[in-house]
Amino acid sequence: MLAKWKQYQDMDYIYLDCRGLKETEMITILEDAAEIMKPKSEQVFVLANVTGAVIAPEFMERFKALTAEVYKEKVARTAIVGVDGMKSVIIKTYNFIMGRDVHTFASEEEALAYLYSNR
């Protein structure tokens, strides 16, 4: 699985290591994440590192579909690292269209601190 459970202090979260991935690999990791969170009765926290990853239209369509099917119900908070340039616009648009509140950070440490403080 490309998505995996990790722990920060006493908080469990799903980690998506998307660094340098291409669009098809990005879609696979989104689907992996959805599968591991589906059985959970409580909402989960997600940290994704997208440094150097390719985010293209097909990926965004699948991301929106999985948000409606799984993420909207199962994800409490999402923090993303590695957002620059056009990715920033894509995240802002996603937040607006899907009614989500995905936050971006410069480092995984900052992202984890945010998730931990909002549990």
Residue pairs with C-beta under 8 A, 6 or more apart in sequence:
1 32
1 35
1 36
2 16
2 17
2 25
2 28
2 29
2 32
3 14
3 15
3 16
3 29
3 32
3 33
3 36
4 14
4 15
4 36
5 12
5 13
5 14
5 15
5 36
6 12
6 13
6 14
6 15
6 47
7 13
8 112
8 115
8 116
9 116
11 45
11 115
11 116
11 119
12 44
12 45
13 44
13 45
13 46
13 47
13 112
13 115
14 33
14 36
14 37
14 44
14 45
14 46
14 47
15 46
15 47
15 48
15 49
16 29
16 30
16 33
16 46
16 47
16 48
16 49
17 29
17 49
18 25
18 26
18 29
18 48
18 49
18 50
18 51
18 53
18 82
19 49
19 50
19 51
19 52
19 53
19 82
20 51
20 52
20 53
21 29
21 53
21 54
22 53
22 54
23 54
23 55
23 56
23 58
23 59
26 53
26 54
26 55
26 59
27 58
27 59
27 62
30 59
30 62
30 63
30 66
31 62
31 66
33 46
34 66
34 69
34 70
34 71
37 44
37 70
37 71
37 74
37 75
38 70
38 74
40 74
43 73
43 74
43 75
43 76
44 74
44 75
44 76
45 75
45 76
45 77
45 78
45 79
45 115
45 119
46 75
46 77
46 78
46 79
47 78
47 79
47 80
47 81
47 108
47 111
47 112
47 115
48 78
48 79
48 80
48 81
49 80
49 81
49 82
49 108
50 80
50 81
50 82
50 83
50 87
51 81
51 82
52 82
53 82
55 86
55 87
55 90
60 90
60 94
63 94
64 94
64 97
64 98
67 94
67 98
67 100
68 98
71 100
72 98
72 100
76 118
76 119
77 101
77 103
77 114
77 115
77 118
77 119
78 100
78 102
78 103
79 102
79 103
79 104
79 105
79 111
79 112
79 114
79 115
80 91
80 102
80 103
80 104
80 105
80 111
81 104
81 105
81 106
81 107
81 108
81 110
81 111
83 91
83 104
88 104
91 102
91 104
94 100
94 102
95 101
95 102
103 111
103 114
105 111
105 114
